Amino acid sequence: MIHHEPEFPFLTTLVLLPAVGAVLAALVPRSISKEAERRLVQAIGLVTTLLTLALAIWVTVRFRVGDGGYQMTSRHSWAATLGISWHLGVDGISLFLVLLTAVLFPVALTGGAVKQNPRSFVAWMLLLEAGCLGSFLSLDVILFFIFFDLTLVPVYFVIAGWGFGNRSHAATKFFLYTFLGSALMLVAMVALAVIHDSQTGVFTFDLVSLAHTHLSLSDQVLLFLGFTAAFAVKAPVFPFHTWSPDAYAAAPTGGAVALAAIMAKLGTYGIIRFDLTLFPRATVDLAPLLLTLGVAGIVYGAVVACVQRDLKRLVAYSSLGHLGFIVIGIFALSTDGLAGGVLAMVNHGIIIAAIFLLIGWIYERRGTWNVKELKGLQRPAPILAASFTVVMLAAIGLPGLNGFVGEFLILLGTFVAHRWWAVVATAGVVLSALYLLWAYQQAFHGVADEVNAQTRDLSWREGLLIAPLIVLIVLIGVYPKPVLDRITPSVNDLVAHVDRATGAPAAPKIGYRAAAPGRTRRLP
Amino acid sequence: MIHAAYLMVLLPLAGFAVLVVLGRRLGDPWAGWLATLAVAGSFVATCVTYAGLLSRPSGASREVTQNFFTWISAGPLHVHAGILVDPLSMTMALFVSGVSTLIHLYSIGYMKRDRDFPKFFLYLNLFVASMMLLVLGSSLLVTFVGWEGVGLCSYFLIAYWFERPSAASAGKKAFIYNRIGDAGFLLAMFLLFEKTGTLSYRGIFAHASDLSTGVATAACLLLFLAAAGKSAQIPLFPWLPDAMEGPTPVSALIHAATMVTAGVYLLCRMSPVLATAHDAQLVIASVGAATAFVGATIACAQDDIKKVVAFSTVSQLGYMFLAVGTGAYEAAIFLMVAHAFYKGLLFLGSGSVIHGLHDEQDLKRMGGLARYLPLTAVTFASGWFALAGVPPLSGFWAKGDVLDNAFARYPTLWVIGIITAALTAYYSSRLFILAFTGEARWRHSEATGGPAPASTSPAAAAQAAQAASVAAHLGPHEEPHEAPVTMAVPLVVLAVAAFAAGMLSLPWHTGITRPLAWLDPVFGSSLYAAHQSTATKWVLGVVDSLVAFGGIGAAWLLWRRTWRRPALEPDFLRRVWYVNELYDLLIGRPGARLASFASGVIDRRAIDGVVEGVGTATRGAGSALRRLQTGFLRQYALGIVLGIVLLLAFMLTRVWP
């Protein structure tokens, strides 16, 4: 791991910038008129998120390609007696998740702007951005825990305050469920630090130090389960997903984008960053379990999505399937599978953000998410329909669009390491087309009745918001090399780390030349 | 001359891009002319590349890979966006771009005054770009991009008239059936990559002999699953007849001439691997023969002119797979090219008829059209005789080639093939006789009261019934009109090609090399039929001719005087062997029930029931219930924020220099 201290604390600023924006938004004087307040907080939100985006782009530009270690690290002893430090760093695994967060928040804030009490909404959303960025950049487990739990609060208030339907129930369920998971993680974190202390005499929560702790396999398994409890709920991984359809359906558009596109990735990111780094042997041992849950999520999510009438719930179940793909990519424990998993996290974030924006706009026009009440929208709203088509096709995994690249790498990596899981997962490719095309046909095909025929097409403002996402969808689909080149070295290091700990490569080698001479593997 | 090969793909793609931006502004007909120009440019680029390839000595130097950029690279996988120019890919590219140009031209006339005219050509250009990428891809993965691209365009174009529910459903159906096949394509790629460490054709072929028989068989069967989806073979064929919901030029281009032959191309491309998998070959040949027979029987009993031609396509594709399975790849390609001409022609001719009769598609309401549409009738006859296998038209030579090879390798399958040939001659003649000869039934509205129109799905039946209830398409004094010149030119060109395409590969040595012989280095000349004696070939050829004339004669006797013969059109055949009903019973309904069960019972009651139950139990257990609901959680959450804000403030004092 290379430590490099730049002159300017980029990452610290990146995390604090939205937090400062949140405070500013909260401090907007109440004496001014409602309209002025709305405009002012909107401006604060937009400027803050755009500054954050600019900084994130700068970090990406500065990022050294080919270096798999943590870059631009920033480390300050903080509560020394407690072993907690302010330790931030970025590597190929977190880089694009940071960039994704920075790209999506201005879009979510603008595309999902609220009319009531905008001050609090903007403040909560900015605080959420700070929490997400902090989680992706933390290299201290307690620091990660703080940011990880910090994200719960804004989402709770955003759903409860600006949501739809049975929003307070959904918000409470979301909060308690994910909080319960993270409580288990906190216990595991403390236990790990205590074990490390007993071995080295140093009480620390620093990830890099903790990675060198010697753990018996049974300890590893227990701690792994503690960490994974938090991540599996957050992602969510089947069968810990039932909060998500309720929460997605209840959340306002901006909240749904943040929740599904970014916060879901905290779970899968946590698995990669902490489970694989800290408990490599348990990871290898428990891989079949997680692979099974991932595959179950793919098939189950698709099957249940087939009977959803509410577009948001449909997307929630489709998301369960996509996260299943990410999980199996991670637990394939091969470079291609894991790199595909990281890429798929970014891709899924872009795609689902675009979907939630689009169906949010459909709701604004038609006041419903029920596909049975929508019909023939393609005629009155062709640009909306075309945007939806592109995003839908990316979600289905059409080659040439971004979803395919991640999915293909995941399935390929998994097939080589765990063939039959990949075979079942490939069935998900068929199923996802089934429900998305069905939903599209219901909403956009056919002859629009009088109400639907009045649907407005996308405005310029909306077009400008969705266009960057569509450009990214096409760009990553056609030329993913710049992204993969930055992800792969870090993934290689991580796979090598797991292989070292277990003493054998988790994934078999590819091809005949690599196989033992004279021996060929045959189909069973 | 080969270095400009990328233009073959890039020109139609550029046409697509321009139409996305400017399509609406260009409008009817300029958007159509622009699209036609882009595809014609692609055809010219293909001809130039072809000439460049021919100028090289035969052998390895006629195999050129061009890589443009690294597409996906992670771990052991490196895939370049590149094209492979070799005799096989160029044969495909030539006829794909050539036929595409003609059909683009035809569409300018056919789609005139359609409200989404520019969008039609936008999809059509994207289709050609995808199809060219499919045939030219340098690796399985690049081919897969084109493979999915053509499937997508097929979906768009079938559902082109998306306001009709039947069209929207047919588009979706095509996409789903293709996706089932795509899963096979993906798994085949994974397997071959695991065993060879590459996805490029050259790399895989270099390792082809190292593959164990089991792996080769599995990979070939998975690829055949993909091919069965794309090329409408048993059991994945029911989407193709429904695809006739799309505009007729689409049926001609995508669902007859080009896209549906992609499966045949894929297996021919993979012939070095397929050659080592004898079990897979037998499966492919058997399924091909069975599909040929089933498709032909159904075509005998359809009333919709496009449905007859569609089932004929299913059947002809079956012949191509029979050829692939017997190892006669060259025969498969020969039939594919000939079929592209005569089937494209038959569809365009049908389109001309439909156009002339103002959207009438029911054969039973046609008749006597030869008088009113002479050009269509003459060109249609060329396609009819070619399809029926009348010597010396292209179909006779191409189908004969397939059957000779089948005779040499799998005699049982040859018997099925020859029976199918008789059926083919019969149904194609029935089609021509009902449409172009006899009484002009479109004049009388009572002719519409015939037997219920054939259909493959309940939705289509309802649609057809609705169409029947509408008054006659033509007014009593109106007469069918011949096609405009943009539609006539492609008809004539294709009629000549369908007549003469047999010259590509005549079975005797005339002193000139057979043009298709240039494929030999790709496939190796391993034709079983090559070992047959001249006498055997003559006998087989005579049998083929007799069967063709027999089928035509039978149809002439049966259909010349009447258009009502319910005994010859049993419900079993009209309803497509009840395949759609069978799938619905076996997969559709149980699947729907399973999904409802998973959603309602497993998800809501079991999984979420536990979660909610735990929540309720905890709340009910203590007095926390009321506090939780009256803002306890709210205070708690705010507490977290407050704590964290304080922590951050504390940190700031430490961190900031």
Chai-1 contact restraints between the chains, C-beta under 6 A:
chainA,res_idxA,chainB,res_idxB,connection_type,confidence,min_distance_angstrom,max_distance_angstrom,comment,restraint_id
A,T12,B,V655,contact,1.0,0.0,6.0,A-B,restraint_1
A,H76,B,R654,contact,1.0,0.0,6.0,A-B,restraint_2
A,H76,B,V655,contact,1.0,0.0,6.0,A-B,restraint_3
A,W78,B,R654,contact,1.0,0.0,6.0,A-B,restraint_4
A,W86,B,M651,contact,1.0,0.0,6.0,A-B,restraint_5
A,W86,B,V655,contact,1.0,0.0,6.0,A-B,restraint_6
A,L150,B,I644,contact,1.0,0.0,6.0,A-B,restraint_7
A,V153,B,A637,contact,1.0,0.0,6.0,A-B,restraint_8
A,V153,B,I640,contact,1.0,0.0,6.0,A-B,restraint_9
A,V153,B,V641,contact,1.0,0.0,6.0,A-B,restraint_10
A,Y156,B,A637,contact,1.0,0.0,6.0,A-B,restraint_11
A,P239,B,I607,contact,1.0,0.0,6.0,A-B,restraint_12
A,T242,B,I607,contact,1.0,0.0,6.0,A-B,restraint_13
A,T242,B,D608,contact,1.0,0.0,6.0,A-B,restraint_14
A,T242,B,V611,contact,1.0,0.0,6.0,A-B,restraint_15
A,V303,B,A595,contact,1.0,0.0,6.0,A-B,restraint_16
A,V303,B,A598,contact,1.0,0.0,6.0,A-B,restraint_17
A,V304,B,A598,contact,1.0,0.0,6.0,A-B,restraint_18
A,V304,B,S599,contact,1.0,0.0,6.0,A-B,restraint_19
A,V304,B,D603,contact,1.0,0.0,6.0,A-B,restraint_20
A,C306,B,A595,contact,1.0,0.0,6.0,A-B,restraint_21
A,V307,B,A595,contact,1.0,0.0,6.0,A-B,restraint_22
A,V307,B,S596,contact,1.0,0.0,6.0,A-B,restraint_23
A,V307,B,S599,contact,1.0,0.0,6.0,A-B,restraint_24
A,T335,B,G75,contact,1.0,0.0,6.0,A-B,restraint_25
A,D336,B,A74,contact,1.0,0.0,6.0,A-B,restraint_26
A,D336,B,G75,contact,1.0,0.0,6.0,A-B,restraint_27
A,D336,B,L77,contact,1.0,0.0,6.0,A-B,restraint_28
A,A339,B,A74,contact,1.0,0.0,6.0,A-B,restraint_29
A,Q378,B,F162,contact,1.0,0.0,6.0,A-B,restraint_30
A,L398,B,E148,contact,1.0,0.0,6.0,A-B,restraint_31
A,P399,B,V145,contact,1.0,0.0,6.0,A-B,restraint_32
A,P399,B,E148,contact,1.0,0.0,6.0,A-B,restraint_33
A,G400,B,V145,contact,1.0,0.0,6.0,A-B,restraint_34
A,V405,B,I72,contact,1.0,0.0,6.0,A-B,restraint_35
A,L409,B,A74,contact,1.0,0.0,6.0,A-B,restraint_36
A,L412,B,F190,contact,1.0,0.0,6.0,A-B,restraint_37
A,F415,B,F190,contact,1.0,0.0,6.0,A-B,restraint_38
A,V416,B,E194,contact,1.0,0.0,6.0,A-B,restraint_39
A,T426,B,A183,contact,1.0,0.0,6.0,A-B,restraint_40
A,T426,B,L186,contact,1.0,0.0,6.0,A-B,restraint_41
A,T426,B,L187,contact,1.0,0.0,6.0,A-B,restraint_42
A,V429,B,A183,contact,1.0,0.0,6.0,A-B,restraint_43
A,V430,B,R179,contact,1.0,0.0,6.0,A-B,restraint_44
A,V430,B,I180,contact,1.0,0.0,6.0,A-B,restraint_45
A,V430,B,A183,contact,1.0,0.0,6.0,A-B,restraint_46
A,A433,B,I176,contact,1.0,0.0,6.0,A-B,restraint_47
A,A433,B,R179,contact,1.0,0.0,6.0,A-B,restraint_48
A,L434,B,I176,contact,1.0,0.0,6.0,A-B,restraint_49
A,L437,B,K172,contact,1.0,0.0,6.0,A-B,restraint_50
A,L437,B,F175,contact,1.0,0.0,6.0,A-B,restraint_51
A,Q441,B,A168,contact,1.0,0.0,6.0,A-B,restraint_52
A,Q441,B,K172,contact,1.0,0.0,6.0,A-B,restraint_53
A,H445,B,F162,contact,1.0,0.0,6.0,A-B,restraint_54
A,H445,B,A168,contact,1.0,0.0,6.0,A-B,restraint_55
A,G446,B,P165,contact,1.0,0.0,6.0,A-B,restraint_56
A,V447,B,E163,contact,1.0,0.0,6.0,A-B,restraint_57
A,K481,B,T70,contact,1.0,0.0,6.0,A-B,restraint_58
A,L484,B,A74,contact,1.0,0.0,6.0,A-B,restraint_59
A,T488,B,A74,contact,1.0,0.0,6.0,A-B,restraint_60
A,I510,B,P76,contact,1.0,0.0,6.0,A-B,restraint_61
A,I510,B,G197,contact,1.0,0.0,6.0,A-B,restraint_62
A,G511,B,T196,contact,1.0,0.0,6.0,A-B,restraint_63
A,G511,B,G197,contact,1.0,0.0,6.0,A-B,restraint_64
A,Y512,B,D210,contact,1.0,0.0,6.0,A-B,restraint_65
A,T520,B,S212,contact,1.0,0.0,6.0,A-B,restraint_66
A,R522,B,S212,contact,1.0,0.0,6.0,A-B,restraint_67
A,R522,B,G214,contact,1.0,0.0,6.0,A-B,restraint_68
A,L523,B,G214,contact,1.0,0.0,6.0,A-B,restraint_69
A,L523,B,V215,contact,1.0,0.0,6.0,A-B,restraint_70
A,L523,B,A218,contact,1.0,0.0,6.0,A-B,restraint_71
